Amino acid sequence: MSGSPPPNGFWAQAAADPGRVVLTAPGGERWTAGRLHADVNRLVHGLRAAGLEQGDAFAVVLPNGVEFFTAYLAASQAGFYLVPVNHHLVGPEIAWIVADSGAKVLIAHERFAQAATAAADEAKLPGSHRYAVGEVAGFCPYGQLLDGQPESVPEGRTLGWVMNYTSGTTGRPRGIRRPLSGKLPEESYLGGFLGIFGIKPFDDNVHLVCSPLYHTAVLQFAGASLHIGHPLVLMDKWTPEEMLRLIDAYRCTHTHMVPTQFHRLLSLPEVVRARYDVSALRHAIHGAAPCPDHVKRAMIEWWGSCVEEYYAASEGGGAFATAEDWLKKPGTVGKAWPISELAVFDDDGERLPAGQLGTVYMKMSTGGFSYHKDETKTRKNRIGDFFTVGDLGYLDEDGYLFLRDRKIDMIISGGVNIYPAEIEAALLSHPAVADAAAFGIPHADWGEEVKAVVEAAPGHEPGEELAFELLAHCEERLAGYKRPKSVDFIAAMPRDPNGKLYKRRLREPYWEGHERAM
């Protein structure tokens, strides 16, 4: 089917070619379009039998696997909201999302039994509306949702949506709720946004899912790929060598990545890297967290022009930079998507000219959103049709966006604004540093002083000697007011699997007994 015009969406493809393999699950099990379509239809019937109606939500706490995609496609054709929950959260955090979203059903995997049970109990979800993949006490077997249900296409099909929750790095997660269109699923071209990156329908493409599907971008890239005819290869737990093996074995052509994965791939011995052929890759698209320049350059030297970057958020986006763009303008996250507009505003809401630092705002032509049950935040983060997630940056004279930091993370010391990302980049250029964070801590005279927290690289001993070495390293690279005044060490940086740093967790202990907005 290479080069064929795409049937509109997964459902049409399943009807046209039900024997085509569309998904390879972790462990290698292959799923045809017809088999997956049948399970999707059965799940829709099962959820309706459990009481779900158009506009209702259901939540999933699942690893990467076929059950996740079954839920995604079921919501997409039944007018439901799918609420994917980060399975690294603990019971009370999951309970808050389940309750806040109004989810009527929770589907969880037995690997997350303890947290899912605590969440369901706290959210007061009836036992009849709890379902488990595997065995979880007090949960009905997931199979009960499907057993006895017809494989026939359900009546009253209408396009549903995913209601992702923000990462919660700066406070309570908030649901991103978009209005349902009321259209048939086939009336919306669900894979269209991949065209922004030059990814074509069919065209012998294979998409590798190498990050958790609960993350907005990971599910959006994977779902869009499926809808335009790209078979999916799913990883459950990411490791660098296994990723290389799968790219080689399945001739994967595109994937979504985060900078942490780049760092770990580059740490592989050269003999391991050379073992696998990654020449099939056309697009290794990364986002979600800043990528240090030396890491980005090393990946381009290894993988070539397929290393591409985007800037967006759960709320929307965005900007896109090819490898050529980045080499021409190092540090850029790109120019606006064709369906987007970028602008930089000052604190008074005035639009700033090229080169001036301010808060980055975005506007999309594809429709708006609201924060679920939080109109105050919805209004606060908007200027007209533009919205922001609080990042600081500037646009150059050619329209390329450069990010400086998150506004909430800015350090103010003696009245001077200091941007942690610059400090972190300096620390990460030292070979003994695996990960680093910089933030402000209380200081009686200056208000704040710069603190660095470092995760030491394997083979390097954290302690006073290394702290002294890192401070000296920063002296050569940063102005005096920007330099960390002290370095503490941590065994593992609190990041989610998509690379987002929970900096608030690092900062809070230093501010106990002091007043500061977190």
URRA-V562758 format. One line per field, one symbol per residue. ss: DSSP state (h for helix, s for strand, l for the rest). phi: phi as a letter, one per 20 degrees, with the letter a starting at -180 (. if undefined). psi: psi as a letter, one per 40 degrees, with the letter a starting at -180 (. if undefined). Layout:
# URRA-V562758
ss = ???
phi = ???
psi = ???
This chain:
# URRA-V562758
ss = lllllllllhhhhhhhllllsssslllllssshhhhhhhhhhhhhhhhhlllllllsssssllllhhhhhhhhhhhhhllssssllllllhhhhhhhhhhhlllssssshhhhhhhhhhhhhllllhhhssssllllllsslhhhhlllllllllllsllssllslllllllllssslllllllhhhllllhhhhhhllllllllssssllllllhhhhhhhhhhhhlllsssslllllhhhhhhhhhhhlllsssslhhhhhhhhlllhhhhlllllllllssssllllllhhhhhhhhhhhhhhsssssssllsssssslhhhhhhlllllssslllsssssslllllsllllllssssssslllllsslllhhhhhhlssllsslllssssslllllsssssshhhlsssllssslhhhhhhhhhllllssssssssssslllsssssssssslllllllhhhhhhhhhhhhllllhhhlllsssslllllslllllslhhhhhhhhhlllllll
phi = .gnfffgfngffffffbfeffdbdfgnofddeffffgffffffgfffffeofcgnfdcdcccffafffffffffffddmeeedfdgfefegfffgffffffmgeccdceffdgfffffffffelefgfddccendcgndffggffdgmefeffffmfbfebedfdgfmfcqgfcfeddffemefgfedefdffffgemeeflllecdeedcffffgfffffffffgfdnegddddedfcfffffffgffdlfdbadccggfggfffefggffgffcedfffdbdecambfdggffffffffeenffeccccabgfqarcbcfffgfffcgnfdodffgeccdbcdefenefefgnefaeecccdeepdbcfgmbfffgffeccmeeccdnedabdefeneecedaegfegedcmndecdggffffffffefedebbccaecfbfeenbceddcceffgndefqfffgfffffgfgfccfgfeffebcddcfbffdefenfeefgfffggfdfndeafe
psi = eheihhigidddddddgeehhehhiheehhhidddddddddddddddddeehiheiiiihgiihidddddddddddeefihhghhheeiiddddddddddefheihhiiddfddddddddddefhideehihhahhheiihdddddheiieihiifhihaihgiiiefeeahihhhhiiideiideehgeededddeehiibffihhhheiheehdddddddddddefehihhhichhiddddddddddefhdiihiiddddddddeiiddddediheedhdhghiadiihiddddddddddeaeehiiihaiddaaaihhiddddddgheieaiiideihiihiaeeehhiihehhahhiihieeiaiihhfgddddddfihbeiiieeiiaihaeeehhhidihddehhhhfehhhhddddddddeeheehdiiiiiiiihddediihhhhhhiihehhiaddddddddddddeeiideeiieihiiidhhgiieeehhgdddddddeeheihhh.
